[in-house]
Amino acid sequence: MRESIIRIREEIKAYNILDIESQEAFRLKFLSKKGIISNLFDQFKTVSPDEKRELGRELNQLKLLATEKYNSIKDNFSSFDKTSKQDDLTRPGYDLNLGSRHPISIIRSEIISIFEKIGFSVAEGPEIEDDDHVFTKLNFAPEHPARDMQDTFYIFRQSVEDSNPNDILLRTHTSSVQIRVMQSQKPPIRAIFPGRVFRNEAISARAHCIFHQVEGLYINEKVSFADLKQSLLFFAREMFGKNTDIRLRPSYFPFTEPSAEMDVRCRICEGKGCNICKHTGWLEILGCGMVHPNVLESCDIDSKKYTGFAFGMGIERLAMLKYQINDLRLYFENDIRFLKQFRSVL
Ligand code: DAH
């Protein structure tokens, strides 16, 4: 028996407890009711009385050694212990904090998928642009007020008094992408251009210096104003419901002729007049028109052969109408209470 005690003592000292499995194996081998130490205690009953005293002490020390080793290591793994009380397999799982999509990006995707249905592809252009793409090639007269420092953020300007096609600025509208696309592709062209735009405006509930637009362009032989109207009617009905009425009012933009602004019948009051539509029964949602021949020619497109229409809309404005958001600043402040309200919408 003495030999066994010495052998087991060495074994206990050398035993490497690395993980919860080897810890449990150690317990079963040395400390459990059927383990070797308990076995030795059984044998101890048969030991002769004169050996009992000595062997009894050694046996107790052996048990203490095993118990202490086990206890010293036990806490290292206890939080992973499959048998511990902390691990209640019936406990409900943690709530995964799912993010939500920003209303601007929801509306943007909606606009894109509507126009994709009628054959429009999607393209993008740079936010930092030159005067040539933002103004000159879009038929803006040299003295047009949009070219003023008051309205446009300039990064580089040749002269403070006069604008120059090489001036570098933040684009004030996505119409600049029309030029980029017409310079790099031959008609037929049918595409929309979503993107951020920048204007030198004081921030308020109704104005912001950064906002988002979606521009559209269709250039082909024999494109007519009727095509423009039909495409935009389709868009309005997909976006606001199939009974939505539209109205085109004459307007002016340098890059389109004729130009128009499009209204949709107010959904809140069904056209009767309310605060949202300022009692007119109509809500303005976009600008549009037939691409000006000067614009086509500035991109080397034969304006005798090709015609086209263009339109541009503000995403913030559409989202305001759709979700009845009354302050533009909410889009940019990232207030979680605002953003959370769009959680369920994909
Ligand atoms: N670029 C115009 C703006 O920012 C919107 C616009 C109007 C775009 C008419 C167009 C258009 O393409 O045809 O106010």
Boltz pocket constraint, residues with backbone or C-beta under 6 A from the ligand:
constraints:
  - pocket:
      binder: B
      contacts: [[A, 172], [A, 173], [A, 174], [A, 175], [A, 215], [A, 216], [A, 253], [A, 256], [A, 260], [A, 286], [A, 287], [A, 288], [A, 289], [A, 310], [A, 311], [A, 312], [A, 313]]
      max_distance: 6.0
